[in-house]
Amino acid sequence: MWRSIASNALTFLVVALFLLGGLLLWAQNEYNAEGPLTAPICLEVPRGTNMRAVSDDLAGEGAVSSALLLRLGADYSDKAQALKAGSYLVPEGASMSEIVDIVTRGGASTCGTEVVYRIGITRATVQVREIDPTTGRYEERASFDPSEGEVPEDYTRVRQAADTRYRVALAEGVTSWQVVEELKQIDVLEGEVDVPPEGSLAPDSYEIGPGDTRASVIERMQQAQQLILAQAWANRASGLPLSTPEEALILASIIEKETGGPEERREVASVFVNRLEKGMRLQTDPTVIYGVTKGQGVLGRGLRQSELRAETPWNTYVIPGLPPTPIANPGRASIEAALNPADTEYIYFVAKTLDPADGHNFAVTLDEHNRNVAAYRALEAQRDQ
């Protein structure tokens, strides 16, 4: 009898394991299979919520077949505690696995209406964008220059809506004074703020909300730049003529203002590094311009000979080595280029054409550089004629 009981128990165990294996396989397939959504939806994930509440919302929207299965899958993949607050576009047919990835990877909000305050080098603009639920792409509804005084009706409308999201986007190469001046004009923000040190702000996109202080936004920008600089300094090339991360930031700001071409930043960096190593003056116009403007706006004209000869702390035609401060807020690519320049013997460079986007001609010898300069002057003469 005991032999029969043992045999039956073993059979039951085998069947149970078989069923469990089948159940796990079904659950895995269901978790990764195409979901039931027939049209995209905008999912709001509030701050402080949890995966249970989110999964229940998804089930109520008909985005998932089982709230429990989504939670189990999130637990199994160690993502249940990684929810990021925001508004997310869940596309048609998204699987549970894809949805969990969407709500846990974070970043900028991906659906609904948003206002982007863009702070550029020569001007600032305000852009109103709304998501097209059929394509999942933002469509521009309005764009305007706040300094011109006219505010479009679309902006007034979305500012009154409770679910509108806001971002501040900094262009690479803006100055700290420009950033603060434009933050003062953003009516979403509150409070006063002093101009932070030049170069201390990371050009990037930052989500903001009504009631945020200008000081808190500046602090986030500074923390981001500190992290970028620390990482780049830790991974710097050996033997550079740069003693501190602050010197690297100064050089990066010069690189940022000298070229907008990502493919040649490291070559431009190599020119300045080679000059520093040889004890040559950097002789770069953007530093002279900063000595004139102190970063407070755009010069708007060519440099005068008297300005090129003036002894300011930033005039690298006059002073040896680096200027005392950065001349703008450089982006990550320029910081990394300053600390990992290309291995070249270049000492000179000049623009290839009258369009800055076309990049530069580099040279090792003065004779070669003079030929490049002559070619550029010829293009200027043709333009003037």
DRENLOMAR-63671 format. One record per residue (C-alpha): residue number from 1; residue in three letters; chain; x, y, z. Coordinates in Angstrom, 1 decimal. Layout:
BEGIN
NUM,Ala,A,X,Y,Z
...
//
This chain:
BEGIN
1,Met,A,0.0,0.0,0.0
2,Trp,A,2.8,2.4,0.9
3,Arg,A,4.4,1.6,-2.4
4,Ser,A,1.2,2.6,-4.2
5,Ile,A,0.9,5.8,-2.2
6,Ala,A,4.5,6.7,-3.0
7,Ser,A,4.0,6.0,-6.7
8,Asn,A,0.8,8.1,-6.8
9,Ala,A,2.6,11.0,-5.0
10,Leu,A,5.5,10.9,-7.4
11,Thr,A,3.1,10.9,-10.3
12,Phe,A,1.3,13.9,-8.8
13,Leu,A,4.6,15.7,-8.3
14,Val,A,5.6,15.1,-11.9
15,Val,A,2.3,16.3,-13.2
16,Ala,A,2.4,19.4,-10.9
17,Leu,A,5.9,20.3,-12.0
18,Phe,A,4.8,19.8,-15.6
19,Leu,A,1.8,22.1,-15.1
20,Leu,A,3.9,24.7,-13.3
21,Gly,A,6.4,24.7,-16.1
22,Gly,A,3.6,25.1,-18.6
23,Leu,A,2.1,27.9,-16.5
24,Leu,A,5.4,29.8,-16.3
25,Leu,A,5.9,29.4,-20.1
26,Trp,A,2.4,30.7,-20.7
27,Ala,A,3.0,33.7,-18.3
28,Gln,A,6.2,34.5,-20.0
29,Asn,A,4.7,34.4,-23.5
30,Glu,A,1.7,36.5,-22.3
31,Tyr,A,4.0,39.1,-20.7
32,Asn,A,6.0,39.6,-23.9
33,Ala,A,3.1,39.2,-26.4
34,Glu,A,1.4,42.0,-28.3
35,Gly,A,-1.1,43.8,-26.0
36,Pro,A,-4.8,44.5,-26.5
37,Leu,A,-4.5,48.3,-27.2
38,Thr,A,-6.0,49.2,-30.5
39,Ala,A,-5.0,52.9,-30.2
40,Pro,A,-2.2,54.7,-28.2
41,Ile,A,-3.1,56.1,-24.8
42,Cys,A,-1.4,58.6,-22.5
43,Leu,A,-0.6,57.1,-19.1
44,Glu,A,-0.1,59.4,-16.2
45,Val,A,2.2,58.1,-13.4
46,Pro,A,1.9,60.4,-10.4
47,Arg,A,4.7,60.9,-8.0
48,Gly,A,4.7,58.5,-5.1
49,Thr,A,2.5,55.9,-6.8
50,Asn,A,3.3,52.2,-7.0
51,Met,A,3.2,49.4,-9.6
52,Arg,A,-0.1,48.1,-8.3
53,Ala,A,-1.9,51.4,-8.9
54,Val,A,-0.3,51.7,-12.4
55,Ser,A,-1.2,48.1,-13.3
56,Asp,A,-4.8,48.7,-12.2
57,Asp,A,-4.9,51.9,-14.3
58,Leu,A,-3.6,50.0,-17.3
59,Ala,A,-6.1,47.2,-16.9
60,Gly,A,-8.9,49.7,-16.6
61,Glu,A,-7.7,51.4,-19.9
62,Gly,A,-7.7,48.0,-21.6
63,Ala,A,-3.9,48.2,-22.2
64,Val,A,-3.1,44.9,-20.4
65,Ser,A,-5.0,41.6,-20.1
66,Ser,A,-3.9,41.1,-16.4
67,Ala,A,-2.8,43.6,-13.9
68,Leu,A,-1.5,40.8,-11.7
69,Leu,A,0.7,39.3,-14.5
70,Leu,A,2.2,42.8,-15.2
71,Arg,A,3.1,43.2,-11.5
72,Leu,A,4.6,39.7,-11.4
73,Gly,A,6.7,40.4,-14.5
74,Ala,A,7.9,43.7,-13.1
75,Asp,A,8.9,42.0,-9.9
76,Tyr,A,10.7,39.2,-11.7
77,Ser,A,12.7,41.8,-13.8
78,Asp,A,13.5,43.9,-10.7
79,Lys,A,11.7,46.9,-12.1
80,Ala,A,8.7,47.1,-9.7
81,Gln,A,10.5,49.7,-7.5
82,Ala,A,11.9,51.7,-10.5
83,Leu,A,8.7,53.7,-11.5
84,Lys,A,9.4,57.2,-12.8
85,Ala,A,6.7,59.9,-12.5
86,Gly,A,5.6,61.4,-15.7
87,Ser,A,3.1,61.1,-18.6
88,Tyr,A,3.9,58.3,-21.1
89,Leu,A,2.6,57.4,-24.5
90,Val,A,1.7,53.7,-24.5
91,Pro,A,1.6,52.7,-28.2
92,Glu,A,-0.9,50.5,-29.9
93,Gly,A,-0.3,46.8,-29.2
94,Ala,A,2.4,47.4,-26.6
95,Ser,A,3.3,44.3,-24.6
96,Met,A,3.4,44.2,-20.8
97,Ser,A,7.2,44.0,-21.0
98,Glu,A,7.4,47.1,-23.2
99,Ile,A,5.0,49.1,-21.0
100,Val,A,7.1,48.3,-17.9
101,Asp,A,10.2,49.5,-19.8
102,Ile,A,8.3,52.7,-20.7
103,Val,A,7.3,53.6,-17.1
104,Thr,A,10.6,52.7,-15.5
105,Arg,A,13.2,54.2,-17.8
106,Gly,A,12.1,57.8,-17.1
107,Gly,A,13.4,60.8,-19.0
108,Ala,A,11.2,63.5,-20.5
109,Ser,A,7.4,63.1,-20.5
110,Thr,A,6.3,61.5,-23.8
111,Cys,A,2.7,62.5,-24.4
112,Gly,A,0.2,65.2,-23.9
113,Thr,A,0.9,69.0,-24.2
114,Glu,A,4.2,70.5,-23.3
115,Val,A,5.8,74.0,-23.4
116,Val,A,9.5,74.1,-24.2
117,Tyr,A,11.4,77.2,-23.2
118,Arg,A,14.5,77.1,-25.5
119,Ile,A,17.5,79.3,-24.5
120,Gly,A,19.7,79.7,-27.5
121,Ile,A,22.9,81.6,-28.1
122,Thr,A,21.4,84.4,-30.1
123,Arg,A,17.7,84.3,-29.1
124,Ala,A,15.2,82.5,-26.9
125,Thr,A,11.9,81.0,-28.0
126,Val,A,8.9,79.4,-26.4
127,Gln,A,7.4,76.4,-28.2
128,Val,A,4.0,74.8,-27.6
129,Arg,A,3.7,71.2,-28.7
130,Glu,A,1.0,68.6,-28.5
131,Ile,A,1.2,64.9,-29.1
132,Asp,A,-0.6,63.4,-32.1
133,Pro,A,-2.1,60.2,-30.7
134,Thr,A,-2.2,58.5,-34.1
135,Thr,A,1.5,58.9,-34.7
136,Gly,A,2.9,59.3,-31.2
137,Arg,A,4.9,62.4,-32.4
138,Tyr,A,4.8,65.9,-31.2
139,Glu,A,3.2,68.6,-33.4
140,Glu,A,4.1,72.2,-33.0
141,Arg,A,1.1,74.4,-32.2
142,Ala,A,2.9,77.7,-31.6
143,Ser,A,6.4,79.2,-31.4
144,Phe,A,7.2,82.7,-30.4
145,Asp,A,10.0,85.0,-29.1
146,Pro,A,8.9,86.2,-25.6
147,Ser,A,11.0,89.4,-26.1
148,Glu,A,8.6,90.6,-28.8
149,Gly,A,5.7,90.9,-26.4
150,Glu,A,3.0,89.0,-28.3
151,Val,A,1.8,85.8,-26.6
152,Pro,A,-0.2,83.4,-28.9
153,Glu,A,-3.6,82.2,-27.8
154,Asp,A,-2.3,78.6,-27.8
155,Tyr,A,0.2,79.4,-25.1
156,Thr,A,-2.4,81.1,-22.9
157,Arg,A,-4.7,78.1,-23.4
158,Val,A,-2.1,75.4,-22.4
159,Arg,A,-0.8,77.5,-19.5
160,Gln,A,-4.3,77.4,-17.9
161,Ala,A,-4.5,73.6,-18.3
162,Ala,A,-3.5,71.5,-15.2
163,Asp,A,-1.9,68.7,-17.2
164,Thr,A,0.5,70.8,-19.3
165,Arg,A,4.2,69.8,-18.9
166,Tyr,A,7.1,72.3,-19.1
167,Arg,A,10.8,72.0,-20.0
168,Val,A,13.8,74.3,-20.2
169,Ala,A,16.2,73.5,-23.0
170,Leu,A,19.7,75.0,-23.0
171,Ala,A,21.8,75.2,-26.2
172,Glu,A,25.5,74.4,-25.9
173,Gly,A,27.5,77.5,-25.7
174,Val,A,25.0,79.8,-23.9
175,Thr,A,26.4,82.0,-21.1
176,Ser,A,25.3,81.9,-17.5
177,Trp,A,24.0,85.4,-17.7
178,Gln,A,21.8,84.5,-20.7
179,Val,A,20.4,81.5,-18.9
180,Val,A,19.4,83.6,-15.8
181,Glu,A,18.0,86.4,-17.9
182,Glu,A,15.7,84.0,-19.7
183,Leu,A,14.7,82.1,-16.6
184,Lys,A,13.5,85.4,-15.2
185,Gln,A,11.0,85.6,-18.1
186,Ile,A,9.5,82.1,-17.5
187,Asp,A,6.3,82.6,-15.6
188,Val,A,6.1,79.0,-14.5
189,Leu,A,9.1,79.6,-12.2
190,Glu,A,9.4,81.6,-9.0
191,Gly,A,12.0,83.4,-6.9
192,Glu,A,15.2,85.3,-7.6
193,Val,A,18.6,83.8,-8.5
194,Asp,A,22.1,85.1,-8.9
195,Val,A,24.2,84.5,-12.0
196,Pro,A,26.2,81.3,-11.4
197,Pro,A,29.8,80.9,-12.4
198,Glu,A,30.4,80.7,-16.1
199,Gly,A,30.6,77.2,-17.4
200,Ser,A,28.9,75.6,-14.4
201,Leu,A,25.6,74.8,-16.1
202,Ala,A,25.1,71.7,-18.3
203,Pro,A,23.4,72.4,-21.6
204,Asp,A,20.5,69.9,-21.6
205,Ser,A,16.7,69.6,-21.3
206,Tyr,A,15.2,70.0,-17.8
207,Glu,A,11.6,69.3,-16.8
208,Ile,A,10.1,72.0,-14.6
209,Gly,A,6.8,72.5,-13.0
210,Pro,A,4.7,75.4,-11.7
211,Gly,A,6.0,76.7,-8.4
212,Asp,A,9.6,75.4,-9.0
213,Thr,A,12.1,78.1,-8.1
214,Arg,A,14.7,79.5,-10.5
215,Ala,A,17.4,78.7,-7.9
216,Ser,A,16.4,75.0,-7.8
217,Val,A,16.6,74.8,-11.6
218,Ile,A,20.0,76.4,-11.6
219,Glu,A,21.1,73.9,-8.9
220,Arg,A,20.0,71.0,-11.1
221,Met,A,22.0,72.3,-14.0
222,Gln,A,25.1,72.8,-11.9
223,Gln,A,24.8,69.3,-10.4
224,Ala,A,24.5,67.8,-13.9
225,Gln,A,27.6,69.7,-15.1
226,Gln,A,29.6,68.7,-12.0
227,Leu,A,28.8,65.0,-12.8
228,Ile,A,29.7,65.3,-16.5
229,Leu,A,33.0,67.1,-15.7
230,Ala,A,34.0,64.5,-13.0
231,Gln,A,33.3,61.6,-15.3
232,Ala,A,35.3,63.2,-18.1
233,Trp,A,38.2,64.1,-15.8
234,Ala,A,38.3,60.5,-14.5
235,Asn,A,38.6,59.2,-18.1
236,Arg,A,41.0,61.9,-19.4
237,Ala,A,44.0,61.2,-21.6
238,Ser,A,47.4,61.1,-19.9
239,Gly,A,50.0,63.9,-20.3
240,Leu,A,47.5,66.8,-20.9
241,Pro,A,48.7,70.4,-20.1
242,Leu,A,45.7,70.8,-17.8
243,Ser,A,46.1,70.7,-14.0
244,Thr,A,42.6,70.8,-12.8
245,Pro,A,39.0,70.0,-13.9
246,Glu,A,38.4,73.7,-13.9
247,Glu,A,41.1,74.3,-16.5
248,Ala,A,39.5,71.5,-18.6
249,Leu,A,36.1,73.3,-18.3
250,Ile,A,37.8,76.6,-19.5
251,Leu,A,39.3,74.8,-22.6
252,Ala,A,36.0,73.0,-23.3
253,Ser,A,34.2,76.3,-23.4
254,Ile,A,36.6,77.7,-26.0
255,Ile,A,36.2,74.5,-28.1
256,Glu,A,32.4,74.9,-27.8
257,Lys,A,32.5,78.5,-29.1
258,Glu,A,35.0,77.7,-31.9
259,Thr,A,33.1,74.9,-33.6
260,Gly,A,29.6,73.5,-33.8
261,Gly,A,30.7,70.5,-35.7
262,Pro,A,30.7,67.4,-33.5
263,Glu,A,33.0,65.5,-35.9
264,Glu,A,35.8,68.1,-35.5
265,Arg,A,35.7,69.0,-31.8
266,Arg,A,38.6,66.7,-30.9
267,Glu,A,40.7,68.1,-33.8
268,Val,A,40.0,71.7,-32.5
269,Ala,A,40.9,70.5,-29.0
270,Ser,A,44.2,69.1,-30.3
271,Val,A,45.1,72.5,-31.7
272,Phe,A,44.7,74.2,-28.4
273,Val,A,46.4,71.4,-26.5
274,Asn,A,49.4,71.5,-28.9
275,Arg,A,49.6,75.3,-28.5
276,Leu,A,49.5,75.0,-24.7
277,Glu,A,52.3,72.4,-24.7
278,Lys,A,54.5,74.6,-27.0
279,Gly,A,53.9,77.7,-24.9
280,Met,A,52.1,79.4,-27.8
281,Arg,A,49.2,81.9,-27.2
282,Leu,A,45.8,80.4,-28.0
283,Gln,A,44.8,83.4,-30.2
284,Thr,A,41.1,82.6,-30.4
285,Asp,A,38.5,85.3,-31.1
286,Pro,A,35.7,84.0,-28.8
287,Thr,A,37.8,84.7,-25.8
288,Val,A,38.4,88.3,-27.0
289,Ile,A,34.6,88.7,-27.5
290,Tyr,A,33.9,87.4,-24.0
291,Gly,A,36.3,90.1,-22.6
292,Val,A,34.2,92.7,-24.4
293,Thr,A,30.7,91.4,-23.5
294,Lys,A,31.4,89.5,-20.3
295,Gly,A,28.9,87.0,-21.6
296,Gln,A,26.0,89.5,-21.4
297,Gly,A,24.5,89.2,-24.8
298,Val,A,25.9,88.8,-28.4
299,Leu,A,28.5,91.2,-29.7
300,Gly,A,26.7,91.5,-33.0
301,Arg,A,29.6,92.8,-35.0
302,Gly,A,33.2,92.0,-35.9
303,Leu,A,36.1,92.6,-33.5
304,Arg,A,38.0,95.8,-33.8
305,Gln,A,41.8,95.9,-34.0
306,Ser,A,41.8,97.8,-30.8
307,Glu,A,39.9,95.0,-29.1
308,Leu,A,42.3,92.4,-30.4
309,Arg,A,45.1,94.4,-28.8
310,Ala,A,43.4,95.2,-25.6
311,Glu,A,44.8,93.7,-22.4
312,Thr,A,41.8,92.0,-20.9
313,Pro,A,42.1,88.8,-18.8
314,Trp,A,40.3,86.9,-21.6
315,Asn,A,42.3,88.2,-24.6
316,Thr,A,44.3,85.1,-25.6
317,Tyr,A,46.1,87.1,-28.3
318,Val,A,47.7,89.0,-25.4
319,Ile,A,47.8,86.7,-22.4
320,Pro,A,49.6,83.3,-22.2
321,Gly,A,47.7,80.1,-21.6
322,Leu,A,44.1,79.9,-20.6
323,Pro,A,41.8,82.7,-19.6
324,Pro,A,40.8,82.9,-15.9
325,Thr,A,37.2,81.5,-16.5
326,Pro,A,35.2,79.7,-19.0
327,Ile,A,33.6,81.8,-21.7
328,Ala,A,30.4,79.9,-22.0
329,Asn,A,28.7,76.7,-20.7
330,Pro,A,30.1,73.8,-22.8
331,Gly,A,28.3,70.6,-23.5
332,Arg,A,29.4,67.1,-22.7
333,Ala,A,31.0,66.5,-26.2
334,Ser,A,33.2,69.6,-25.8
335,Ile,A,34.3,68.6,-22.3
336,Glu,A,35.1,65.1,-23.4
337,Ala,A,37.0,66.5,-26.4
338,Ala,A,39.1,68.8,-24.2
339,Leu,A,40.1,65.8,-22.1
340,Asn,A,40.6,63.4,-25.0
341,Pro,A,41.8,65.4,-27.9
342,Ala,A,42.7,63.9,-31.3
343,Asp,A,46.4,62.9,-31.7
344,Thr,A,47.5,65.5,-34.2
345,Glu,A,50.3,68.0,-34.8
346,Tyr,A,47.9,70.7,-35.8
347,Ile,A,48.8,74.2,-34.6
348,Tyr,A,46.4,76.3,-36.8
349,Phe,A,42.8,76.2,-38.1
350,Val,A,40.6,78.5,-40.1
351,Ala,A,37.0,78.2,-41.5
352,Lys,A,36.7,76.3,-44.8
353,Thr,A,33.9,78.5,-46.1
354,Leu,A,31.7,81.4,-45.0
355,Asp,A,29.2,78.9,-43.6
356,Pro,A,30.4,77.8,-40.1
357,Ala,A,28.7,74.4,-40.6
358,Asp,A,31.3,73.5,-43.2
359,Gly,A,34.0,73.2,-40.5
360,His,A,37.6,74.2,-40.6
361,Asn,A,40.9,73.6,-42.5
362,Phe,A,43.7,72.5,-40.1
363,Ala,A,47.4,73.1,-40.6
364,Val,A,50.7,72.1,-39.0
365,Thr,A,52.9,74.8,-40.6
366,Leu,A,52.4,78.6,-40.8
367,Asp,A,52.8,78.5,-44.6
368,Glu,A,50.0,75.9,-44.9
369,His,A,47.9,78.0,-42.6
370,Asn,A,48.5,81.2,-44.6
371,Arg,A,47.3,79.4,-47.8
372,Asn,A,44.1,78.4,-46.0
373,Val,A,43.6,81.9,-44.7
374,Ala,A,44.1,83.3,-48.2
375,Ala,A,41.5,80.9,-49.6
376,Tyr,A,39.1,82.1,-46.9
377,Arg,A,39.8,85.8,-47.6
378,Ala,A,39.1,85.1,-51.3
379,Leu,A,35.7,83.8,-50.4
380,Glu,A,35.0,86.9,-48.3
381,Ala,A,36.0,89.1,-51.2
382,Gln,A,33.6,87.3,-53.5
383,Arg,A,30.8,87.8,-51.0
384,Asp,A,31.6,91.5,-50.7
385,Gln,A,31.6,91.9,-54.5
//
